[in-house]
């Protein structure tokens, strides 16, 4: 990262099972010249299927708290949670759109930091996948009412910062119809000319 003032971000928000991580991974994989999915740091334990420094940078809570004091982070979640999260600004690419998968707490932290003077030129797009009526939530043992509260929290956060970024909200059922067609997703997020440039830049990418 050469200049954090001009960074571009795509923040993807949504409840459990909304497909936000799936979408972030696919955009970065199929449009590598335009997108980078930035790896977050976390103090939680690594799961059996996860890979260090690919899924997350796993470290102890003490290690991460120490890095918060010496490095610039964005999208931090701490204090009220047993595990803490954050994304190093130094891992962001100023030649690409940096994808961050965020909780509502991480989103609020990111927006507050971007609004600081030194990042006033950053360009931010937010995609919120509203999956409160997703039937898979309860089948997977999650609490649908908790997801509804989570959804309301995100919408409230979006409204409170409506002039800071471009925000798009999509219903989960609608999102399922086109999430595998990345061109359709791009057309929701960006204007036609931008999408055409992205498609042209990545047309030889497998």
MARBA-152747 format. One record per atom (N, C-alpha, C): atom name; x, y negated, z negated; residue in three letters. Coordinates in pm, 1 decimal. Each point is the difference from the previous one (the first is absolute). Example, Ala and Ser with C-alpha at 12.3 -4.5 7.8 and 13.67 -1.06 7.14 Angstrom:
PT   atome         xx         yy         zz   residu
PT       N     1319.0      569.0     -780.0      ALA
PT      CA      -89.0     -119.0        0.0      ALA
PT       C       90.0     -120.0        0.0      ALA
PT       N      -35.0     -105.0       72.0      SER
PT      CA       82.0     -119.0       -6.0      SER
PT       C      -77.0     -109.0      -73.0      SER
***
This chain:
PT   atome         xx         yy         zz   residu
PT       N       83.9      119.3        0.0      UNK
PT      CA      -83.9     -119.3        0.0      UNK
PT       C       87.3     -124.1        0.0      UNK
PT       N      -18.7      -85.7      101.6      UNK
PT      CA       80.2     -120.3       10.9      UNK
PT       C      -66.9     -120.4      -65.6      UNK
PT       N     -133.4       -7.4       10.9      UNK
PT      CA      -70.7     -117.8      -49.4      UNK
PT       C     -139.1       39.5      -47.4      UNK
PT       N      -20.6        0.5     -130.6      UNK
PT      CA     -129.7       43.8      -52.7      UNK
PT       C     -111.1     -100.7       26.5      UNK
PT       N       35.0     -123.1       40.9      UNK
PT      CA     -102.9     -100.0       27.3      UNK
PT       C      -91.4       41.5      114.4      UNK
PT       N       55.5       69.3       99.2      UNK
PT      CA      -74.3       30.6      121.7      UNK
PT       C      -48.0      145.2        8.0      UNK
PT       N      -10.4       66.3     -110.8      UNK
PT      CA      -43.3      138.8        1.7      UNK
PT       C     -146.8       12.3       40.8      UNK
PT       N      -31.5      110.2       66.5      UNK
PT      CA     -139.1       31.2       35.1      UNK
PT       C      -40.3      127.7      -72.8      UNK
PT       N     -121.9        1.7      -51.5      UNK
PT      CA      -46.5      114.3      -78.4      UNK
PT       C     -135.5       49.8       50.3      UNK
PT       N      -19.3      129.6      -14.9      UNK
PT      CA     -132.8       60.6        8.7      UNK
PT       C      -22.0       72.2     -131.5      UNK
PT       N      -88.1      -52.9      -82.9      UNK
PT      CA      -35.3       64.3     -126.4      UNK
PT       C     -122.4       88.2       24.8      UNK
PT       N       11.0      128.7      -33.3      UNK
PT      CA     -112.6       90.8       14.8      UNK
PT       C      -48.9       39.2     -139.0      UNK
PT       N     -125.9      -28.9      -26.5      UNK
PT      CA      -59.9       26.2     -129.8      UNK
PT       C     -117.6       95.0       16.2      UNK
PT       N      -28.6       74.9     -103.7      UNK
PT      CA     -114.3       90.9        1.6      UNK
PT       C        7.9       95.0     -117.7      UNK
PT       N     -111.4       59.2      -32.5      UNK
PT      CA       -4.1       93.8     -111.0      UNK
PT       C       62.0      134.0       35.5      UNK
PT       N       -6.3       92.2      -93.2      UNK
PT      CA       54.0      134.1       21.1      UNK
PT       C      -70.9       68.1      116.3      UNK
PT       N       77.4       60.4       88.5      UNK
PT      CA      -57.7       73.5      111.3      UNK
PT       C      -51.3      -85.8      113.1      UNK
PT       N       35.5     -127.9        3.6      UNK
PT      CA      -50.1      -89.2      104.7      UNK
PT       C       77.1       14.3      130.8      UNK
PT       N      118.2       60.3       -5.0      UNK
PT      CA       80.2       15.8      120.5      UNK
PT       C      102.4     -109.7       20.5      UNK
PT       N       22.2      -82.0     -102.7      UNK
PT      CA       91.4     -113.7       15.8      UNK
PT       C      144.0       43.8       24.4      UNK
PT       N       47.0      100.9      -70.5      UNK
PT      CA      138.0       47.7       19.6      UNK
PT       C       13.9       68.4      135.1      UNK
PT       N     -100.1       76.8       38.8      UNK
PT      CA       -3.0       66.0      130.4      UNK
PT       C       13.6     -104.4      111.1      UNK
PT       N      -75.3     -107.1       -9.5      UNK
PT      CA        3.7     -104.0      101.9      UNK
PT       C      135.9      -70.4        1.9      UNK
PT       N       51.6      -33.9     -116.9      UNK
PT      CA      130.0      -67.0       -5.9      UNK
PT       C      110.3       82.8       61.9      UNK
PT       N        1.5      128.5      -30.2      UNK
PT      CA      101.3       89.4       56.9      UNK
PT       C      -13.1        8.8      152.3      UNK
PT       N     -123.2        9.1       49.6      UNK
PT      CA      -22.3       13.7      143.7      UNK
PT       C       39.5     -124.8       77.2      UNK
PT       N      -31.9     -116.5      -53.3      UNK
PT      CA       38.1     -123.5       67.9      UNK
PT       C      151.6      -11.6       10.3      UNK
PT       N       69.2       29.9     -108.4      UNK
PT      CA      146.7       -9.1        0.3      UNK
PT       C       62.5      103.4       91.9      UNK
PT       N      -60.4      117.9        6.5      UNK
PT      CA       54.4      107.1       84.1      UNK
PT       C      -21.3      -26.7      148.5      UNK
PT       N     -118.1      -47.9       36.4      UNK
PT      CA      -33.4      -15.2      141.7      UNK
PT       C       31.7     -138.0       56.3      UNK
PT       N       21.2      -96.5      -87.5      UNK
PT      CA       36.2     -134.9       44.8      UNK
PT       C      124.3      -47.6      -76.6      UNK
PT       N      111.0       74.8       11.0      UNK
PT      CA      118.8      -31.3      -79.8      UNK
PT       C       66.2     -132.9       34.3      UNK
PT       N      -27.2      -54.0      116.9      UNK
PT      CA       59.7     -128.7       36.8      UNK
PT       C      -75.1     -117.0      -60.9      UNK
PT       N     -118.4       26.8      -52.5      UNK
PT      CA      -81.9     -107.1      -57.2      UNK
PT       C      -26.2       14.9     -149.2      UNK
PT       N       -0.8      124.5      -48.9      UNK
PT      CA      -35.8       22.8     -139.2      UNK
PT       C      109.0       75.1      -75.7      UNK
PT       N        9.5      -32.2     -127.7      UNK
PT      CA       85.3       76.4      -91.7      UNK
PT       C      -80.1       25.0     -127.7      UNK
PT       N      -14.9      126.0      -38.3      UNK
PT      CA      -64.6       30.8     -127.6      UNK
PT       C      107.3       -5.6     -107.8      UNK
PT       N      -13.0      -96.2      -87.2      UNK
PT      CA      103.0      -25.1     -100.5      UNK
PT       C      -19.2       94.9     -118.2      UNK
PT       N      107.0       65.8      -39.2      UNK
PT      CA       -5.8       97.4     -109.0      UNK
PT       C       -2.8      -71.0     -135.3      UNK
PT       N      -98.5       33.0      -79.7      UNK
PT      CA      -13.6      -59.3     -132.9      UNK
PT       C       89.0       70.5     -101.7      UNK
PT       N       30.2      -71.5     -105.6      UNK
PT      CA       66.8       59.1     -116.9      UNK
PT       C     -106.4       33.4     -103.8      UNK
PT       N       20.1      109.1      -71.4      UNK
PT      CA      -94.8       35.9     -106.0      UNK
PT       C       70.0       75.8     -111.5      UNK
PT       N      -60.1      -11.2     -118.3      UNK
PT      CA       53.7       72.6     -115.4      UNK
PT       C      -75.0      130.9      -25.2      UNK
PT       N     -102.0       28.5       82.0      UNK
PT      CA      -73.5      124.2      -23.7      UNK
PT       C       80.7      120.1       47.4      UNK
PT       N      -38.7      117.6      -47.9      UNK
PT      CA       71.9      121.7       37.0      UNK
PT       C      -26.2       37.1      145.2      UNK
PT       N      100.9       56.1       64.2      UNK
PT      CA      -12.2       42.1      138.9      UNK
PT       C      -79.9      129.7        7.5      UNK
PT       N      -95.4        4.7       92.4      UNK
PT      CA      -79.4      121.0       19.7      UNK
PT       C       76.2       98.0       88.6      UNK
PT       N      -43.1      125.4       -3.4      UNK
PT      CA       74.5      106.8       68.0      UNK
PT       C       13.4      -22.6      149.9      UNK
PT       N     -101.9      -62.2       61.5      UNK
PT      CA        2.8      -18.2      145.3      UNK
PT       C       68.6     -129.7       42.3      UNK
PT       N       41.9      -80.8      -95.2      UNK
PT      CA       58.3     -130.5       32.2      UNK
PT       C      151.5        7.3       15.9      UNK
PT       N       53.2      -97.2       73.9      UNK
PT      CA      143.5       -6.8       29.2      UNK
PT       C       54.2     -132.1      -51.3      UNK
PT       N      107.9        9.6      -75.0      UNK
PT      CA       64.0     -119.1      -55.1      UNK
PT       C       44.8      -92.5      112.6      UNK
PT       N      -29.7     -129.4      -15.8      UNK
PT      CA       38.4     -106.9       92.5      UNK
PT       C      -76.1        2.7      132.2      UNK
PT       N      -94.9       92.7       13.9      UNK
PT      CA      -89.2       -1.3      115.5      UNK
PT       C     -141.0      -37.6      -44.2      UNK
PT       N      -53.7       77.7      -92.8      UNK
PT      CA     -132.8      -31.9      -51.8      UNK
PT       C        7.3     -117.1      -98.6      UNK
PT       N       96.3        5.8      -87.7      UNK
PT      CA       26.8     -106.5      -97.4      UNK
PT       C      147.7        4.3      -35.8      UNK
PT       N       45.9     -111.4      -58.7      UNK
PT      CA      128.4        1.9      -70.7      UNK
PT       C      -34.7       31.0     -145.7      UNK
PT       N       23.8      123.1      -40.6      UNK
PT      CA      -33.9       40.7     -136.3      UNK
PT       C      114.2      -34.9      -94.5      UNK
PT       N      -35.0      -60.3     -111.9      UNK
PT      CA      100.1      -34.7     -101.5      UNK
PT       C      -68.4       -8.5     -135.0      UNK
PT       N       78.0      -11.5     -104.1      UNK
PT      CA      -59.7       -9.6     -132.9      UNK
PT       C      -59.9     -138.9      -19.1      UNK
PT       N      -87.2      -10.0      -98.4      UNK
PT      CA      -61.9     -129.2      -29.6      UNK
PT       C      105.2     -102.5      -39.6      UNK
PT       N       99.4       45.0      -75.4      UNK
PT      CA      106.2      -91.2      -42.6      UNK
PT       C       81.1      -50.4      119.4      UNK
PT       N       29.5       89.6       93.3      UNK
PT      CA       74.6      -39.4      120.0      UNK
PT       C      -77.5     -102.4       82.2      UNK
PT       N     -128.2       23.9       16.9      UNK
PT      CA      -80.8      -90.0       81.5      UNK
PT       C      -19.4     -135.1      -68.2      UNK
PT       N      -23.3        1.3     -130.1      UNK
PT      CA      -12.4     -125.9      -74.6      UNK
PT       C      128.5      -82.0       12.6      UNK
PT       N      113.2       67.6       -2.3      UNK
PT      CA      128.3      -69.0       14.3      UNK
PT       C       12.3      -64.1      138.1      UNK
PT       N      -45.8       70.9      104.5      UNK
PT      CA        7.7      -53.1      136.1      UNK
PT       C      -94.6     -118.1       18.7      UNK
PT       N     -112.2        0.8      -69.7      UNK
PT      CA      -91.7     -113.6        6.9      UNK
PT       C       69.4     -129.3      -43.3      UNK
PT       N       97.3       11.0      -87.9      UNK
PT      CA       69.7     -117.5      -53.6      UNK
PT       C      109.9      -50.2       93.5      UNK
PT       N       48.7       86.9       87.8      UNK
PT      CA      116.1      -36.8       81.9      UNK
PT       C      -28.8       -7.2      150.2      UNK
PT       N     -116.1       51.2       44.0      UNK
PT      CA      -34.1        0.5      142.1      UNK
PT       C     -138.2      -60.8       20.5      UNK
PT       N      -25.8      -44.5      124.0      UNK
PT      CA     -132.3      -53.6       34.2      UNK
PT       C      -94.5      113.2       37.5      UNK
PT       N     -111.6        9.6      -70.8      UNK
PT      CA     -100.9      102.6       26.0      UNK
PT       C     -132.7      -65.4       34.5      UNK
PT       N      -84.2       76.2       69.1      UNK
PT      CA     -134.2      -44.5       35.7      UNK
PT       C      -97.0      115.6      -25.3      UNK
PT       N     -124.4      -32.3      -26.3      UNK
PT      CA      -99.7      105.2      -21.5      UNK
PT       C       23.6       81.1     -125.1      UNK
PT       N       41.4      -66.8     -105.8      UNK
PT      CA       35.2       72.1     -123.7      UNK
PT       C     -124.0       33.2      -83.5      UNK
PT       N        1.4      118.3      -57.3      UNK
PT      CA     -103.5       44.1      -93.6      UNK
PT       C       71.9       43.1     -126.3      UNK
PT       N      -30.3      -63.2     -110.2      UNK
PT      CA       72.1       30.2     -123.9      UNK
PT       C      -87.5      -34.9     -120.3      UNK
PT       N       59.4       11.2     -116.7      UNK
PT      CA      -60.6      -38.4     -127.7      UNK
PT       C     -120.5       85.3      -40.9      UNK
PT       N     -113.8      -11.2       74.3      UNK
PT      CA     -121.2       68.5      -45.7      UNK
PT       C       -8.9      143.7       48.3      UNK
PT       N      100.7       49.7       70.4      UNK
PT      CA       -4.1      135.2       53.9      UNK
PT       C      117.5       81.9      -53.7      UNK
PT       N      -17.8      133.0      -13.6      UNK
PT      CA      110.3       82.1      -49.4      UNK
PT       C      117.0        5.5       97.0      UNK
PT       N      -28.7       -8.9      131.0      UNK
PT      CA      105.8       -1.4      100.4      UNK
PT       C        4.4     -136.3       67.8      UNK
PT       N      117.0      -40.0       43.0      UNK
PT      CA       13.3     -129.5       65.4      UNK
PT       C       42.9       18.2      145.8      UNK
PT       N      -37.3      -97.0       82.3      UNK
PT      CA       26.5        4.4      142.6      UNK
PT       C       51.4     -136.0       46.1      UNK
PT       N       69.3        0.3      111.3      UNK
PT      CA       43.5     -126.0       59.9      UNK
PT       C       74.3       26.9      129.8      UNK
PT       N        5.0     -100.9       87.0      UNK
PT      CA       67.5       12.8      128.7      UNK
PT       C      110.3     -104.7        9.9      UNK
PT       N      119.4       44.3       30.6      UNK
PT      CA      112.6      -93.1       16.5      UNK
PT       C      -19.0      -84.9      125.2      UNK
PT       N       11.7     -130.0      -14.4      UNK
PT      CA       -4.7      -86.2      117.2      UNK
PT       C      118.6       25.7       91.9      UNK
PT       N      110.4       43.5      -56.3      UNK
PT      CA      119.9       25.6       80.7      UNK
PT       C      -20.0      114.7       98.8      UNK
PT       N     -102.4       84.4      -22.8      UNK
PT      CA      -26.5      110.5       91.5      UNK
PT       C      -95.1      -38.9      112.1      UNK
PT       N      -53.4     -120.7       -6.2      UNK
PT      CA      -89.2      -47.0      105.6      UNK
PT       C       81.2      -44.9      121.2      UNK
PT       N      -59.7       13.0      115.9      UNK
PT      CA       65.2      -32.0      127.2      UNK
PT       C      -62.7     -126.7       56.3      UNK
PT       N       81.6     -102.4       24.9      UNK
PT      CA      -58.0     -124.8       50.3      UNK
PT       C      -23.5        1.5      149.9      UNK
PT       N       24.8      113.2       65.8      UNK
PT      CA      -30.7       14.3      142.2      UNK
PT       C     -121.3       89.8       23.4      UNK
PT       N      -63.1       46.5     -108.0      UNK
PT      CA     -114.0       90.2       12.6      UNK
PT       C     -109.6      -40.9      -97.4      UNK
PT       N     -116.8       60.8       15.9      UNK
PT      CA     -107.9      -16.8      -96.8      UNK
PT       C       18.7      105.3     -107.2      UNK
PT       N       15.9      -43.8     -122.4      UNK
PT      CA       28.9       90.4     -111.4      UNK
PT       C     -129.4       49.8      -63.4      UNK
PT       N      -18.2      132.3        2.8      UNK
PT      CA     -121.1       60.3      -54.5      UNK
PT       C       21.3       34.9     -147.0      UNK
PT       N      -89.6      -49.6      -84.8      UNK
PT      CA        1.0       35.0     -141.4      UNK
PT       C     -135.2       59.1      -36.5      UNK
PT       N        0.7      115.6      -63.6      UNK
PT      CA     -121.7       62.4      -51.1      UNK
PT       C      -14.0      -45.0     -145.0      UNK
PT       N     -105.0      -75.9      -28.9      UNK
PT      CA       -7.4      -65.8     -129.7      UNK
PT       C     -128.4       30.7      -76.2      UNK
PT       N       11.8        0.0     -131.1      UNK
PT      CA     -116.9       -0.9      -88.3      UNK
PT       C      -44.7     -145.4      -11.3      UNK
PT       N     -115.7      -23.4      -60.9      UNK
PT      CA      -46.3     -137.5      -13.9      UNK
PT       C       97.1      -80.9      -85.8      UNK
PT       N       59.6       64.8     -100.7      UNK
PT      CA       96.2      -70.5      -85.6      UNK
PT       C      126.0      -36.7       78.8      UNK
PT       N       46.2       93.8       81.0      UNK
PT      CA      117.3      -27.8       81.7      UNK
PT       C      -28.1     -107.5      102.9      UNK
PT       N     -119.9        1.1       56.3      UNK
PT      CA      -40.1     -101.6       97.3      UNK
PT       C        2.3     -139.8      -61.4      UNK
PT       N      -58.1      -13.5     -118.7      UNK
PT      CA       -3.6     -130.0      -66.3      UNK
PT       C      141.2      -50.2      -29.5      UNK
PT       N       87.7       90.9      -42.8      UNK
PT      CA      138.4      -39.1      -26.1      UNK
PT       C       67.5      -46.8      129.4      UNK
PT       N      -25.2       73.7      109.8      UNK
PT      CA       61.6      -35.4      127.7      UNK
PT       C      -45.7     -137.0       48.0      UNK
PT       N     -129.4      -26.5       -7.3      UNK
PT      CA      -52.4     -128.4       46.6      UNK
PT       C       54.2     -115.3      -83.6      UNK
PT       N        6.5       19.1     -130.3      UNK
PT      CA       52.8     -105.5      -86.6      UNK
PT       C      145.0      -32.2       34.0      UNK
PT       N       78.9      102.8       30.8      UNK
PT      CA      141.0      -22.9       32.8      UNK
PT       C       16.1      -62.8      138.6      UNK
PT       N      -84.8       41.3       93.8      UNK
PT      CA        7.8      -55.9      134.7      UNK
PT       C      -37.5     -148.1       -0.8      UNK
PT       N      -88.4      -38.0      -90.1      UNK
PT      CA      -43.3     -139.5       -5.7      UNK
PT       C      105.7      -92.3      -59.5      UNK
PT       N      107.0       59.6      -51.6      UNK
PT      CA      109.3      -83.4      -48.7      UNK
PT       C       62.5      -74.0      117.6      UNK
PT       N       59.8     -108.5      -25.2      UNK
PT      CA       53.2      -86.1      105.8      UNK
PT       C       98.0       71.7       91.4      UNK
PT       N       84.4       87.5      -54.4      UNK
PT      CA      102.7       62.6       81.8      UNK
PT       C      -54.5      103.7       97.4      UNK
PT       N     -129.9       35.3      -12.6      UNK
PT      CA      -59.2       95.6       93.4      UNK
PT       C     -124.4      -58.0       66.9      UNK
PT       N       -6.6     -129.8        8.3      UNK
PT      CA     -120.9      -65.6       49.4      UNK
PT       C      -27.7       27.6      147.9      UNK
PT       N      102.4       43.1       75.2      UNK
PT      CA      -19.3       26.3      142.3      UNK
PT       C      -28.8      147.6       28.9      UNK
PT       N       -6.9       80.8     -101.7      UNK
PT      CA      -29.4      142.5       21.1      UNK
PT       C     -138.8       16.9       61.7      UNK
PT       N      -11.3       96.9       91.0      UNK
PT      CA     -128.5       27.3       66.6      UNK
PT       C      -57.5      129.2      -56.5      UNK
PT       N     -124.2       -6.6      -45.7      UNK
PT      CA      -59.8      114.5      -69.2      UNK
PT       C     -133.8       38.0       62.5      UNK
PT       N      -15.7      129.6       28.7      UNK
PT      CA     -129.1       56.4       37.9      UNK
PT       C      -35.6      105.5     -104.1      UNK
PT       N     -124.1        1.4      -43.5      UNK
PT      CA      -45.3       95.8     -100.7      UNK
PT       C     -111.7       85.4       59.4      UNK
PT       N       16.1      131.0       -8.5      UNK
PT      CA     -105.8       92.5       40.5      UNK
PT       C      -48.8       72.4     -124.1      UNK
PT       N     -128.6      -16.7      -29.2      UNK
PT      CA      -59.8       69.3     -114.2      UNK
PT       C      -97.1      104.7       51.9      UNK
PT       N       23.9      126.4      -33.9      UNK
PT      CA      -86.8      110.9       39.5      UNK
PT       C      -94.2       28.7     -116.3      UNK
PT       N     -125.2      -35.9       18.1      UNK
PT      CA     -100.3       16.1     -105.4      UNK
PT       C      -56.6      141.2        6.8      UNK
PT       N       44.3       85.8      -89.1      UNK
PT      CA      -43.1      139.6        2.2      UNK
PT       C      -84.7       37.7     -120.4      UNK
PT       N      -71.8      -95.5      -55.3      UNK
PT      CA      -75.6       27.7     -121.9      UNK
PT       C     -107.3      107.0       22.1      UNK
PT       N      -49.2       15.9      124.1      UNK
PT      CA     -101.7      102.7       26.8      UNK
PT       C       61.0      126.7       58.9      UNK
PT       N      130.3       13.7      -10.1      UNK
PT      CA       67.8      118.5       52.7      UNK
PT       C      -37.9      122.9      -82.7      UNK
PT       N      -68.3       98.1       59.0      UNK
PT      CA      -42.2      118.5      -77.2      UNK
PT       C      116.9       85.3      -47.8      UNK
PT       N      116.4      -17.0       61.4      UNK
PT      CA      116.2       79.4      -40.8      UNK
PT       C       51.4      -39.7     -137.7      UNK
PT       N      -34.1     -120.2      -43.9      UNK
PT      CA       51.0      -48.5     -128.9      UNK
PT       C      -38.4       94.5     -112.9      UNK
PT       N     -130.0       29.4      -11.1      UNK
PT      CA      -45.2       84.6     -110.5      UNK
PT       C       39.0      145.3       20.8      UNK
PT       N        7.7       42.9      126.4      UNK
PT      CA       41.9      138.1       25.6      UNK
PT       C      143.8       22.2      -45.3      UNK
PT       N       79.9     -104.1        4.7      UNK
PT      CA      139.4       11.4      -42.0      UNK
PT       C       16.8      -28.3     -148.9      UNK
PT       N     -113.3      -13.3      -70.0      UNK
PT      CA        7.0      -19.2     -144.6      UNK
PT       C       21.9     -142.8      -41.4      UNK
PT       N      -19.3      -94.6       91.7      UNK
PT      CA       16.6     -139.7      -35.2      UNK
PT       C     -134.2      -58.3      -40.2      UNK
PT       N        5.3     -112.3      -65.0      UNK
PT      CA     -120.1      -63.8      -50.7      UNK
PT       C      -46.6     -106.9       98.6      UNK
PT       N     -116.1       22.9       62.1      UNK
PT      CA      -50.4      -94.2      100.6      UNK
PT       C      -28.1     -137.1      -60.5      UNK
PT       N      -46.4       -4.5     -125.6      UNK
PT      CA      -28.6     -129.3      -61.5      UNK
PT       C      128.1      -79.6      -20.3      UNK
PT       N      109.1       68.7      -29.6      UNK
PT      CA      129.6      -67.4      -12.7      UNK
PT       C       42.8      -57.8      134.0      UNK
PT       N      -25.2       74.1      108.2      UNK
PT      CA       33.1      -48.9      133.2      UNK
PT       C      -81.2     -125.5       32.3      UNK
PT       N     -126.8       -2.9      -45.7      UNK
PT      CA      -83.2     -118.1       26.1      UNK
PT       C       54.4     -121.5      -73.5      UNK
PT       N       41.9       19.7     -123.8      UNK
PT      CA       59.9     -109.8      -75.4      UNK
PT       C      128.7      -47.5       66.3      UNK
PT       N       77.0       96.5       50.0      UNK
PT      CA      124.9      -32.0       70.2      UNK
PT       C      -30.7      -84.9      123.7      UNK
PT       N     -103.1       40.8       74.6      UNK
PT      CA      -41.3      -72.3      120.4      UNK
PT       C      -39.6     -142.8      -33.8      UNK
PT       N      -80.1      -15.2     -104.9      UNK
PT      CA      -42.5     -135.0      -39.6      UNK
PT       C      119.5      -86.2      -38.9      UNK
PT       N       97.7       60.8      -66.1      UNK
PT      CA      119.7      -74.5      -40.2      UNK
PT       C       75.9      -50.5      122.1      UNK
PT       N       12.2       85.8      102.0      UNK
PT      CA       70.9      -40.9      120.9      UNK
PT       C      -75.3     -111.6       71.2      UNK
PT       N     -130.6       15.2       15.4      UNK
PT      CA      -78.3     -102.3       68.7      UNK
PT       C        7.6     -133.6      -72.8      UNK
PT       N       -2.3        5.0     -131.6      UNK
PT      CA       12.3     -122.5      -79.1      UNK
PT       C      137.2      -63.1       22.7      UNK
PT       N      103.4       83.7        4.6      UNK
PT      CA      135.8      -51.0       23.4      UNK
PT       C       12.5      -60.6      139.5      UNK
PT       N      -60.7       64.6       99.1      UNK
PT      CA        3.7      -52.1      136.6      UNK
PT       C      -67.3     -136.1        8.2      UNK
PT       N     -114.3      -11.6      -62.1      UNK
PT      CA      -75.1     -125.4        5.3      UNK
PT       C       72.9     -113.4      -70.3      UNK
PT       N       70.9       32.0     -105.5      UNK
PT      CA       68.9     -103.8      -76.7      UNK
PT       C      120.5      -56.3       72.7      UNK
PT       N       45.8       70.5      104.9      UNK
PT      CA      117.1      -46.2       75.6      UNK
PT       C      -31.1       -4.4      149.7      UNK
PT       N     -123.8      -36.9       33.7      UNK
PT      CA      -44.7       15.4      138.5      UNK
PT       C       76.7      -85.3      100.2      UNK
PT       N       66.1     -105.1      -42.6      UNK
PT      CA       69.9      -86.5       94.7      UNK
PT       C      148.4       35.2       12.6      UNK
PT       N       42.1      104.4      -66.2      UNK
PT      CA      141.5       33.6       -2.8      UNK
PT       C       39.3       96.0      111.5      UNK
PT       N      -94.8       74.2       54.8      UNK
PT      CA       33.8      106.6       94.1      UNK
PT       C     -121.6       37.7       83.3      UNK
PT       N       22.8       83.9      101.1      UNK
PT      CA     -109.5       57.7       78.0      UNK
PT       C      -43.8      128.4      -68.8      UNK
PT       N     -127.0        9.1      -37.9      UNK
PT      CA      -49.6      117.0      -71.6      UNK
PT       C     -108.4       69.1       80.6      UNK
PT       N       13.6      131.0       15.1      UNK
PT      CA      -97.1       81.3       72.2      UNK
PT       C      -48.1      110.4      -93.5      UNK
PT       N     -131.4       13.2      -13.2      UNK
PT      CA      -58.0      107.5      -80.7      UNK
PT       C      -72.4       97.0       92.6      UNK
PT       N       29.0      127.1      -12.4      UNK
PT      CA      -68.5      100.3       81.9      UNK
PT       C      -62.2      105.1      -90.4      UNK
PT       N     -116.9       46.4       38.8      UNK
PT      CA      -67.5      106.6      -71.4      UNK
PT       C       68.2      133.6       28.9      UNK
PT       N        9.2       84.3     -100.2      UNK
PT      CA       69.7      127.8       14.9      UNK
PT       C      -57.7       84.9      113.0      UNK
PT       N     -132.3        8.5        8.6      UNK
PT      CA      -62.7       83.5      103.1      UNK
PT       C       32.4      -51.8      139.4      UNK
PT       N        2.0     -132.4       15.6      UNK
PT      CA       37.0      -57.4      129.2      UNK
PT       C      147.9       22.4       27.6      UNK
PT       N       80.3      -15.8     -103.1      UNK
PT      CA      144.6       15.0       14.6      UNK
PT       C       36.3      140.5       46.3      UNK
PT       N      -72.3      101.0      -49.6      UNK
PT      CA       28.7      138.5       38.8      UNK
PT       C      -13.3       21.3      150.5      UNK
PT       N      -88.0      -78.1       64.1      UNK
PT      CA      -27.8       19.8      142.0      UNK
PT       C      117.5      -40.0       88.9      UNK
PT       N       80.4      -95.8      -47.4      UNK
PT      CA      108.1      -47.4       87.0      UNK
PT       C      139.0        2.4      -63.0      UNK
PT       N       12.8       56.6     -119.0      UNK
PT      CA      129.6       -6.8      -66.4      UNK
PT       C      108.2       78.8       74.1      UNK
PT       N      -40.7      101.1       79.6      UNK
PT      CA       98.3       75.6       76.7      UNK
PT       C       33.2      -66.9      132.5      UNK
PT       N      -77.2     -100.8       38.5      UNK
PT      CA       29.1      -77.2      120.1      UNK
PT       C       63.6     -130.8      -45.4      UNK
PT       N      131.3       -2.1       -0.7      UNK
PT      CA       71.1     -113.9      -57.8      UNK
PT       C      -20.8     -128.2       79.6      UNK
PT       N      -26.0       12.3      128.8      UNK
PT      CA      -26.5     -120.5       78.8      UNK
PT       C     -127.0      -69.5      -49.8      UNK
PT       N     -101.3       79.2      -36.4      UNK
PT      CA     -122.1      -58.0      -55.9      UNK
PT       C       28.9      -70.4     -132.4      UNK
PT       N       84.5       61.3      -81.3      UNK
PT      CA       37.1      -62.1     -128.2      UNK
PT       C       71.7     -132.1       23.4      UNK
PT       N       93.2       -1.2       95.1      UNK
PT      CA       73.1     -123.0       30.1      UNK
PT       C      -94.4     -110.6       46.0      UNK
PT       N     -100.4       36.2       78.1      UNK
PT      CA      -94.1      -99.8       50.0      UNK
PT       C      -85.0      -60.5     -111.0      UNK
PT       N      -15.6       73.1     -108.7      UNK
PT      CA      -69.7      -54.6     -116.6      UNK
PT       C       90.1      -98.0      -74.8      UNK
PT       N      128.5       31.9       -3.3      UNK
PT      CA       93.5      -78.4      -80.4      UNK
PT       C       53.4     -125.1       70.0      UNK
PT       N       20.9        8.8      131.5      UNK
PT      CA       69.9     -107.0       69.9      UNK
PT       C      -73.1      -40.2      128.3      UNK
PT       N       36.5     -116.7       55.0      UNK
PT      CA      -64.4      -46.1      121.9      UNK
PT       C       47.8       81.7      120.5      UNK
PT       N      -73.3      -12.7      110.3      UNK
PT      CA       21.9       83.5      117.7      UNK
PT       C      140.9      -13.0       56.1      UNK
PT       N       51.2     -121.4        9.5      UNK
PT      CA      133.7      -19.5       57.3      UNK
PT       C      108.5       62.6      -86.2      UNK
PT       N      -16.6       -8.1     -131.0      UNK
PT      CA       97.4       62.0      -91.2      UNK
PT       C       -0.6      151.3       15.3      UNK
PT       N     -119.2       57.6        8.4      UNK
PT      CA      -11.2      145.2       16.3      UNK
PT       C       62.9       44.2      131.5      UNK
PT       N      -21.8      -74.6      106.4      UNK
PT      CA       58.5       34.9      130.1      UNK
PT       C      152.0        1.4       -7.2      UNK
PT       N       57.9      -96.5      -68.9      UNK
PT      CA      145.2       -4.0      -16.1      UNK
PT       C       50.0      119.4      -80.0      UNK
PT       N      -73.8       36.9     -103.4      UNK
PT      CA       37.7      115.7      -81.8      UNK
PT       C       -2.1      128.4       83.0      UNK
PT       N     -106.8       17.3       76.6      UNK
PT      CA      -12.2      120.6       82.3      UNK
PT       C      111.3        6.7      103.7      UNK
PT       N       32.7     -112.9       60.2      UNK
PT      CA      106.6       -4.0       99.6      UNK
PT       C      134.9       31.2      -62.1      UNK
PT       N       26.5      -55.6     -117.0      UNK
PT      CA      129.4       19.1      -65.9      UNK
PT       C       22.8      143.4      -42.1      UNK
PT       N     -106.8       74.1      -26.7      UNK
PT      CA       12.2      135.7      -53.6      UNK
PT       C      -44.5      108.9       96.0      UNK
PT       N      -21.5      -33.3      126.5      UNK
PT      CA      -57.8       99.6       90.5      UNK
PT       C       91.0      117.4       30.7      UNK
PT       N      130.8      -14.5      -24.0      UNK
PT      CA       90.6      113.4       23.5      UNK
PT       C       35.8       70.7     -129.4      UNK
PT       N      -64.9      -40.9     -109.0      UNK
PT      CA       26.4       62.0     -130.2      UNK
PT       C      -85.1      124.2      -15.3      UNK
PT       N       63.0      111.1      -34.3      UNK
PT      CA      -76.0      124.7      -16.1      UNK
PT       C      -71.9        1.9     -133.2      UNK
***
